[in-house]
Amino acid sequence: MEFRDIQSCYPIFFCKDPESGQLYPAALLGFEQDQNLFLSDSGWDATYIPLMVRRHPFLIGFQADPDGAEGATKPVVSIDSDSPRLIEASGDDSQEGEALFKQDGTPSDFLQTSIGTLESIHRGLEHNKGFIAALLEHELLESFSLEITLNDGSNNQLMGFYTIAEEKLQSLDGETLAKFNTQGYLQSIYMAIASFARLRPMIDKKNAQLG
């Protein structure tokens, strides 16, 4: 999972999909809707860029798997045709951008790297299913809210998030902890807890932007 790299730069919380009700881990990038404190005109201001950001304009799509069971699907590379990052090749050598294919029609290095990113995301999503199920089974998620007062006096409320219930975690027996460790869940749990330390630098970053 990506937790080790994510927690070095961003707080990790758990969110609930409003449509499906499913929980998923997410990196906090800002204190308001669609806010990204790490992106400016000069680029991305962090040592690690999350895979879900790097994947754009590519998506993971699914299509019927003829070799699988009835109704089975398999992941395929899709592209957001409306993405502003897409430009049509003009044949002008001075045109900026990355080609998706080489002259012989094979995937370019850029596309191969993007495919690898999508594969990593897909593996992470599959891993998350078991991870979230284990957290819920042992009641290791609790709702979380935080009110942040910035230097200009404005208040920002973080609501609707979930985080690791540390008291519940401390009460787990050795057998469960050992199982979590074998499954790769224990490290992710502690990385999520450790990531709380990234909140203070985010607040400082926002205050610096306010001037």
RACOR-V392723 format. One record per residue. N is the residue number from 1. RES is the residue in one letter. PHI is phi in whole degrees, -180 to 180 (none if undefined). OMEGA is omega in whole degrees, 0 to 359 (999 if undefined). NEAR is the number of other C-alpha atoms within 12 Angstrom. Layout:
BEGIN
n-><N;N>
res-><RES;RES>
phi-><PHI;PHI>
omega-><OMEGA;OMEGA>
near-><NEAR;NEAR>
END
This chain:
BEGIN
n-><1;2;3;4;5;6;7;8;9;10;11;12;13;14;15;16;17;18;19;20;21;22;23;24;25;26;27;28;29;30;31;32;33;34;35;36;37;38;39;40;41;42;43;44;45;46;47;48;49;50;51;52;53;54;55;56;57;58;59;60;61;62;63;64;65;66;67;68;69;70;71;72;73;74;75;76;77;78;79;80;81;82;83;84;85;86;87;88;89;90;91;92;93;94;95;96;97;98;99;100;101;102;103;104;105;106;107;108;109;110;111;112;113;114;115;116;117;118;119;120;121;122;123;124;125;126;127;128;129;130;131;132;133;134;135;136;137;138;139;140;141;142;143;144;145;146;147;148;149;150;151;152;153;154;155;156;157;158;159;160;161;162;163;164;165;166;167;168;169;170;171;172;173;174;175;176;177;178;179;180;181;182;183;184;185;186;187;188;189;190;191;192;193;194;195;196;197;198;199;200;201;202;203;204;205;206;207;208;209;210;211>
res-><M;E;F;R;D;I;Q;S;C;Y;P;I;F;F;C;K;D;P;E;S;G;Q;L;Y;P;A;A;L;L;G;F;E;Q;D;Q;N;L;F;L;S;D;S;G;W;D;A;T;Y;I;P;L;M;V;R;R;H;P;F;L;I;G;F;Q;A;D;P;D;G;A;E;G;A;T;K;P;V;V;S;I;D;S;D;S;P;R;L;I;E;A;S;G;D;D;S;Q;E;G;E;A;L;F;K;Q;D;G;T;P;S;D;F;L;Q;T;S;I;G;T;L;E;S;I;H;R;G;L;E;H;N;K;G;F;I;A;A;L;L;E;H;E;L;L;E;S;F;S;L;E;I;T;L;N;D;G;S;N;N;Q;L;M;G;F;Y;T;I;A;E;E;K;L;Q;S;L;D;G;E;T;L;A;K;F;N;T;Q;G;Y;L;Q;S;I;Y;M;A;I;A;S;F;A;R;L;R;P;M;I;D;K;K;N;A;Q;L;G>
phi-><none;-89;-58;-60;-72;-61;-67;-73;-128;-135;-68;-112;-124;-117;-120;-110;-65;-65;-90;-91;79;-78;-92;-152;-80;-150;-84;-84;-108;-165;-104;-130;-57;64;-86;-131;-74;-100;-114;-138;-63;-89;121;-90;-102;-166;-77;-135;-105;-57;-58;-66;-84;-67;-69;-57;-94;-92;-133;-95;-105;-135;-138;-59;-101;-66;-93;-99;-70;-60;84;-73;-127;-135;-73;-136;-78;-122;-136;-82;-67;-94;-65;-67;-81;-90;-134;-85;-63;-103;87;-82;-63;-84;-67;-84;129;-108;-74;-85;-134;-80;-61;-86;90;-83;-59;-73;-60;-62;-67;-62;-64;-65;-63;-62;-63;-64;-64;-64;-63;-63;-63;-64;-64;-66;-64;-62;-58;-70;-63;-64;-61;-68;-62;-70;-59;-101;54;-97;-116;-134;-65;-142;-140;-148;-111;-115;-103;-89;-63;-86;89;-76;-109;-123;-106;-101;-136;84;-101;-128;-142;-70;-83;-66;-65;-64;-61;-67;-91;-68;-79;-61;-64;-67;-63;-64;-65;-59;-64;-63;-80;84;-85;-64;-61;-62;-61;-72;-65;-63;-64;-64;-66;-58;-65;-82;-65;-60;-61;-67;-63;-63;-63;-64;-63;-65;-70;-72;88>
omega-><187;190;183;180;181;186;178;184;190;170;178;175;177;183;178;177;184;182;184;184;181;178;178;178;180;175;178;182;181;183;179;179;177;178;176;182;186;182;178;180;181;177;183;184;175;182;179;177;182;180;182;175;183;185;184;7;184;181;172;176;179;176;182;179;183;181;182;178;181;181;181;178;176;181;177;178;176;182;178;185;179;183;177;180;179;173;180;181;181;184;179;183;181;182;180;178;180;177;178;182;175;181;181;177;179;181;177;177;179;180;178;178;179;177;177;177;179;179;178;178;181;178;179;179;178;178;182;181;179;181;180;179;179;178;180;180;183;176;184;176;177;181;188;175;183;176;183;176;182;184;179;178;180;180;175;180;173;182;177;179;175;178;182;176;189;179;177;180;182;182;181;179;183;181;180;179;179;178;177;181;179;182;181;183;188;179;180;179;182;175;178;178;182;184;178;180;180;179;182;177;178;178;178;179;179;178;179;179;178;179;999>
near-><29;34;33;26;23;33;35;26;33;39;34;38;40;35;29;22;14;10;8;9;10;16;30;30;37;31;38;32;34;28;30;18;13;11;15;25;30;30;19;12;9;8;12;18;18;24;14;21;26;31;31;26;23;22;30;27;26;32;26;28;17;15;16;15;14;11;11;11;10;9;12;13;16;18;21;19;25;19;22;17;14;11;14;12;18;18;18;16;15;11;12;9;10;9;12;14;17;22;25;25;15;14;10;8;10;13;17;17;15;20;25;21;20;30;29;21;28;31;25;22;27;27;19;26;24;17;23;29;20;20;32;31;20;27;33;24;14;24;22;30;32;24;20;20;18;19;17;24;18;22;17;14;11;15;16;21;18;23;20;18;26;31;41;35;25;21;14;19;26;17;15;21;13;13;11;20;24;15;17;26;18;14;19;24;31;28;23;33;38;26;31;38;31;26;30;28;18;27;30;18;22;30;29;19;24;28;21;14;17;14;10>
END
